[in-house]
Amino acid sequence: MRFLVDECTGPAVARWLRNQAYEVFSVYEEARGMSDDDVLQKAVDENWILITNDKDFGEKIYRDGRSHRGVIFLRLADERAVNKIETLQRLFESYAERLPDQFVAVTENRVRFAQL
């Protein structure tokens, strides 16, 4: 799988994903300041699953009808990188095959695949 890690999600998540042998584009490391619209368009054009904790992407997809190749929306009470990584690890262990082309909201103890 290929992941586009949003700037607000941070470089530690991107490094962890690379260490897990995933292909990663990190907005923080490679395109800091990129607009949300450009991030979403890049993810669509280049077939990346977007990982973000920015709720604006949900609005763009659901309210504005924007397309996507998959979004993992981290809705975490604890925004530390270690918690993001642990949450993603649990998500991948249970749902990796379901992630492409899905909008999934993830908390510390819940996974919800949203319906369009």
Number of C-alpha atoms within 10 A of each C-alpha: 13 18 22 23 28 26 24 14 22 20 18 17 22 26 14 16 19 15 10 10 11 14 14 20 19 21 21 18 13 11 13 12 10 13 12 15 13 10 20 23 17 15 23 18 11 11 18 25 25 27 24 21 22 16 12 11 22 18 12 16 16 14 9 10 11 15 14 23 19 21 26 23 22 22 18 16 9 11 13 12 15 13 15 22 16 13 19 20 16 14 19 13 9 10 11 13 9 13 18 19 15 17 25 21 20 20 17 17 8 10 19 11 14 11 8 8
